[in-house]
Structure formats: structure tokens, C-alpha cells
Amino acid sequence: MERYNSAMSTLTESEAIDKAKAEEIISKVELIPEVESIDVELHTDHTGDPAFRLNFWLRKDFQADRAFIKRFVHFSGQVQDKILHSDLGRFPYTRMKQVA
């Protein structure tokens, strides 16, 4: 089965392995109540280096307040640290998205 990146190009074997490892790391993370799920996209950052885009899917009914922002920044930082310390060689950029 072919796998695709966010630009709809076929993933190389090493890209597919990196993505699978990142997904495995994320699958072990306990989500905060406002985050419904996290998915991983492979992409290239503004410097041309390979990177991950971590999409944090927020619940439709969450309330964005100062307390949430503090929790989210702490939580997303922990997730980024897990990816960074896994030696996958891709920087994890975060993005918040709201479930439709």
C-alpha cells in the first residue's frame, strides 16, 4: 500500500518509517482534555530541512482561555520533546486545528 505525504507525493521507505515512529511515540501520550487527537504530517520547513507537522485536533466545545493556553503550551512542548529525543532528525512543528 502506498503512503503519501501532505503534498500527495509518495513517501519513501525512510519517510514512512519516520512517520510511523512519530505516530508510535504520539500514541503513548496521554492527551489533555481539550485535545481530541494528534496526527503527523511530513513536510519541509522554511529552511528546506525535513520536519514533522504535529496537528493537535481540538475538541469542538473547548473554551480557549489563559489556563488552556498554558496547559497546551506545556503539553505540546512535552510532545515535541519526545519527538526531538527520538533521534528521528526532523523538527516537530505544532499546529492547532479544531474538529469540525
C-alpha positions in Angstrom: 0.0 0.0 0.0 1.4 3.4 -1.0 1.6 6.1 1.6 1.5 9.8 0.8 2.9 13.0 2.4 1.0 16.2 2.8 1.8 17.3 -0.8 0.3 14.0 -2.0 3.7 12.7 -3.1 4.5 9.0 -2.4 6.6 8.6 0.7 10.0 7.0 0.6 10.6 4.0 2.8 12.6 6.1 5.3 9.9 8.7 5.4 7.3 6.1 6.0 9.4 4.7 8.9 10.0 8.2 10.4 6.2 8.9 10.3 5.4 5.5 11.8 7.9 6.0 14.6 6.5 9.5 15.3 2.9 8.1 15.3 4.0 5.4 17.8 5.5 7.9 20.1 2.4 10.0 20.0 0.1 7.0 20.5 1.7 6.6 24.0 0.9 10.2 25.0 -1.9 10.9 27.4 -4.0 13.7 25.8 -5.2 16.8 27.7 -9.0 17.1 27.8 -9.2 19.7 25.1 -7.2 17.7 22.5 -9.1 15.0 20.7 -6.2 13.6 18.8 -2.8 14.3 17.2 -1.7 13.4 13.7 1.6 13.7 12.0 2.4 15.1 8.6 5.8 15.0 6.9 6.9 18.3 5.4 9.8 20.6 4.7 10.4 23.6 6.9 11.2 27.1 5.8 15.0 26.3 5.7 14.4 23.3 3.4 15.0 20.7 6.2 12.8 17.8 6.7 10.3 18.3 9.5 7.1 17.0 11.2 3.9 18.9 11.4 2.0 17.8 14.5 -1.7 18.6 14.1 -3.3 18.9 17.5 -7.1 18.4 16.9 -9.0 20.4 19.5 -12.5 19.5 20.6 -15.3 21.4 19.1 -16.6 22.6 22.5 -13.4 23.6 24.2 -13.0 27.1 25.7 -9.8 28.9 24.9 -8.7 30.9 27.9 -5.4 31.7 29.6 -5.4 28.4 31.6 -5.9 26.4 28.4 -3.1 28.2 26.6 -0.7 27.5 29.4 -1.7 23.8 29.5 -1.5 23.5 25.7 2.0 25.1 25.5 3.3 22.8 28.3 1.6 19.7 26.7 2.7 20.4 23.2 6.2 21.1 24.4 6.3 17.7 26.1 5.2 16.0 22.9 7.8 17.9 20.9 10.5 16.9 23.4 9.6 13.2 22.9 9.9 13.5 19.2 13.2 15.5 19.4 14.8 13.0 21.8 13.8 10.1 19.5 16.6 11.0 17.1 14.3 11.0 14.0 16.2 14.0 12.7 13.0 16.1 12.0 11.9 19.1 13.9 8.3 18.8 15.2 6.3 22.0 14.4 2.9 22.2 16.1 -0.4 23.3 14.7 -3.8 23.6 16.4 -6.8 22.6 14.4 -10.4 22.5 15.6 -12.6 19.4 14.9 -15.4 20.4 12.6 
